[in-house]
Amino acid sequence: MTSNPTLTTQPILQARNLVKRYGHVTALAGADLTLYPGEVLAVIGDNGAGKSSLIKALSGALIPDEGEIQVDGATQKFRSPLDARSAGIETVYQHLALAPARDIAANLFLGREIRKPGPLGWGLRLLDHKKMRSETARIMGDLGLLTIQNIGQAVETLSGGQRQGVAVARAAAFGSRVIIMDEPTAALGVKESGKVLDLIAGIRDRGIPVILISHDMPHVFEVADRIHVQRLGRRIACVQKTDITMNDAVSLMTGAQTPPAGHDPEALPARLAVR
């Protein structure tokens, strides 16, 4: 195999020395993260490791006391999730943040509604439901989600996996740079979890990198390229999936094991480095 000359080795997202304190409690103690284009980066760690605080900082839901976040090499100062969205970062939270009584298209364009052209749109502010539904069908088709037959049906009538699919589709439609997924399979069965993992792989294959936060080690090892281990508010390791076992990952999380010799947390994902 030879190196791909068209591959960019520049990170798309970086966090450097992020610190967040709540009184005497330090949630982030100099946390780092590096994400490359076209990879799935799994973030794992025990409860209290700082995973949620790290992800909130990257998604604009938390403002760090210290440190720096860069997107495509440019320093960003996220003051709200809207700032992160403007930079192309979309987050799918575990609770999904869907409006259950509204239809699929309305949820996909929630907060980004398309208005009718001309005076009907900018004057009367009427929504273009037909266009939103056609765009929703296209997006769902691109992601292989057209098993949902009726784009106009209420989200509350969907299964857990289908609801997750709607949330992922919304992120994929508007997350031009990075998609963050928080425990996407936590409340799903085996079959629906498999579909969500396929979705994550499909998004990655379209060139959009994914940060996956998960406690499910088999899922992590199935879909991730690299595994970022968070402990005591900082990254203690970031390893290629092929370099460790599930037991090793758990040992790193708990502090029972140190990173392997020669470990480079900034190393390019092996799947992308050679093709």
C-alpha positions in Angstrom: 0.0 0.0 0.0 1.2 3.5 -0.7 0.5 6.9 0.8 -2.4 8.8 -0.6 -1.0 12.0 -2.1 -4.3 13.8 -1.9 -4.8 13.2 1.8 -4.5 16.2 4.0 -2.7 15.5 7.3 -3.9 18.8 8.9 -6.3 18.4 11.8 -9.8 19.7 11.1 -10.5 20.3 14.8 -8.0 20.8 17.7 -8.4 21.6 21.4 -5.4 22.6 23.3 -4.9 22.8 27.1 -8.6 23.4 27.9 -9.3 24.1 31.5 -12.7 24.4 33.2 -13.2 24.9 36.9 -16.3 24.9 39.0 -15.2 26.4 42.3 -12.8 23.8 43.8 -13.8 21.2 41.2 -11.7 21.0 38.0 -13.7 19.4 35.2 -11.0 19.9 32.5 -7.4 20.0 33.6 -5.5 20.9 30.4 -7.5 18.7 28.0 -6.4 18.2 24.4 -8.1 16.7 21.4 -7.1 16.3 17.7 -9.5 15.2 15.0 -8.5 14.6 11.4 -10.7 14.7 8.3 -12.5 11.5 7.4 -12.0 9.7 10.7 -14.2 8.5 13.6 -12.6 9.4 16.9 -14.0 7.6 19.9 -13.8 9.4 23.2 -14.0 7.1 26.2 -13.5 7.5 29.9 -14.9 6.6 33.3 -17.6 8.8 34.9 -16.1 12.1 36.0 -13.3 11.9 33.4 -14.4 15.1 31.8 -15.8 13.7 28.6 -19.0 15.7 28.8 -17.2 19.0 29.6 -14.8 18.5 26.7 -17.7 17.9 24.3 -19.6 20.8 25.6 -16.6 23.1 25.1 -16.2 21.8 21.5 -19.9 22.3 20.8 -20.1 25.8 22.3 -22.3 24.8 25.3 -19.5 25.5 27.7 -16.9 28.3 27.7 -13.5 27.1 28.9 -11.6 29.2 31.5 -8.3 28.6 29.6 -7.1 27.0 26.4 -7.8 27.2 22.7 -10.0 25.6 20.1 -9.1 25.6 16.4 -11.2 24.7 13.3 -9.1 24.3 10.1 -6.2 26.0 11.9 -8.2 29.1 12.8 -8.7 29.9 16.5 -12.4 30.0 17.5 -14.1 31.6 20.5 -17.3 29.7 20.9 -19.8 31.6 23.2 -22.8 29.5 22.4 -23.8 26.4 20.4 -24.8 28.8 17.5 -21.1 29.8 17.2 -20.1 26.2 16.9 -22.8 25.5 14.4 -21.6 28.5 12.4 -18.1 26.9 12.3 -19.7 23.7 10.9 -19.8 21.7 14.2 -23.1 19.8 14.9 -23.8 17.8 18.0 -26.3 14.9 18.4 -27.0 14.7 22.1 -28.2 11.5 23.9 -31.6 13.1 24.5 -31.8 13.9 20.7 -33.4 17.4 21.2 -36.3 16.5 18.8 -39.8 18.0 18.8 -41.8 14.7 19.0 -45.2 16.2 17.9 -43.8 17.7 14.7 -43.0 15.8 11.5 -39.7 14.6 10.3 -39.1 17.5 7.9 -40.0 20.1 10.6 -37.4 18.5 12.9 -34.7 18.4 10.3 -35.1 22.1 9.6 -35.8 23.1 13.2 -34.4 26.6 13.6 -33.4 26.6 10.0 -36.8 26.7 8.3 -37.0 27.5 4.6 -39.4 30.3 3.8 -41.3 30.7 0.5 -39.6 32.9 -2.1 -40.6 36.5 -2.6 -43.1 38.5 -0.5 -44.8 35.4 0.9 -41.5 34.5 2.6 -39.9 37.7 3.7 -43.2 39.6 4.1 -45.7 37.1 5.4 -42.9 34.7 6.6 -44.7 31.6 5.3 -42.7 28.4 5.3 -42.0 26.4 2.2 -43.1 23.0 3.5 -42.9 21.4 0.1 -39.3 22.3 -0.3 -38.4 21.2 3.2 -40.0 17.8 2.7 -38.3 17.3 -0.7 -34.9 18.3 0.8 -35.6 16.0 3.8 -36.3 13.1 1.4 -33.1 13.7 -0.4 -31.0 13.9 2.7 -32.6 10.8 4.2 -32.0 9.0 0.9 -28.3 10.0 0.8 -28.0 8.5 4.3 -29.9 5.3 3.5 -32.8 6.2 5.8 -35.7 6.0 3.3 -37.1 3.0 5.2 -39.0 5.8 6.9 -41.9 5.9 4.4 -43.7 9.1 5.3 -41.6 12.2 5.7 -44.7 14.0 7.0 -45.3 11.6 10.0 -44.7 12.8 13.5 -41.4 11.9 15.1 -43.2 10.5 18.1 -44.5 7.7 15.9 -41.0 6.5 15.0 -39.0 3.8 16.7 -35.9 4.7 18.8 -33.5 3.9 16.0 -35.5 5.9 13.5 -35.6 8.9 15.8 -31.8 8.6 16.2 -31.6 8.5 12.4 -33.6 11.8 12.2 -31.2 13.5 14.7 -28.2 12.1 12.8 -29.6 13.3 9.4 -30.1 16.8 10.8 -26.5 16.9 12.0 -25.2 15.5 8.7 -27.2 18.0 6.7 -25.8 21.0 8.5 -22.5 19.8 10.0 -20.2 20.7 7.2 -17.0 20.2 9.2 -17.6 18.0 12.3 -20.3 15.9 13.8 -20.3 15.0 17.5 -22.4 12.1 18.7 -23.0 11.6 22.4 -23.9 7.9 23.3 -26.0 7.4 20.1 -26.8 3.8 20.8 -27.3 3.9 24.6 -31.1 3.4 24.5 -31.3 1.2 21.3 -31.5 -2.6 20.7 -29.0 -4.6 18.8 -30.6 -4.2 15.3 -31.2 -0.4 15.7 -27.7 0.1 17.1 -26.2 -1.6 14.1 -28.1 0.8 11.8 -26.7 3.8 13.7 -23.2 2.5 13.5 -23.7 2.1 9.7 -24.8 5.7 9.6 -21.7 6.8 11.5 -19.5 4.9 9.0 -21.4 6.4 6.1 -21.0 9.9 7.4 -17.2 9.3 7.8 -17.0 7.8 4.3 -18.6 11.0 2.9 -15.6 12.9 4.4 -17.2 14.3 7.5 -15.3 13.3 10.7 -17.2 12.1 13.7 -16.4 12.3 17.4 -18.2 9.4 19.1 -18.7 9.4 22.9 -19.6 5.9 24.0 -19.3 3.5 26.9 -20.0 0.5 24.6 -16.6 -0.9 23.8 -17.7 -3.3 21.1 -19.3 -0.4 19.2 -16.2 1.7 19.7 -14.0 -1.0 18.3 -16.4 -1.6 15.4 -16.5 1.9 14.0 -13.7 4.0 15.5 -10.3 4.7 13.8 -8.6 6.1 16.9 -9.6 6.0 20.6 -9.1 9.1 22.7 -8.9 8.1 26.4 -10.0 10.8 28.9 -9.1 10.5 32.6 -9.1 13.1 35.4 -10.0 16.0 33.1 -7.3 15.4 30.4 -6.4 13.2 27.5 -4.0 10.5 28.8 -3.8 8.6 25.5 -5.1 8.6 21.9 -4.3 5.3 20.2 -5.0 3.5 17.0 -7.8 1.0 17.4 -5.6 -1.8 16.0 -2.9 -1.1 18.7 -4.9 -2.1 21.7 -7.6 -4.5 22.9 -10.9 -3.8 24.7 -9.3 -4.8 28.0 -6.4 -2.4 27.3 -8.9 0.4 26.7 -10.6 -0.3 30.0 -7.3 -0.4 31.8 -6.2 2.9 30.3 -9.5 4.4 31.4 -9.1 3.3 35.0 -5.4 4.1 35.2 -4.4 0.4 35.6 -2.3 0.6 32.4 -0.1 3.3 30.8 -0.1 4.2 27.1 2.0 1.8 24.9 5.6 2.6 24.3 6.2 5.1 21.5 2.6 6.3 21.7 1.9 9.4 19.8 -1.5 11.0 20.6 -1.3 13.2 17.5 -0.6 10.4 15.0 -2.7 10.3 11.8 -5.3 7.5 11.8 -3.8 4.4 10.3 -6.7 3.8 7.9 -6.1 7.2 6.3 -2.3 7.3 6.5 -1.9 4.5 3.9 -4.2 3.4 1.2 
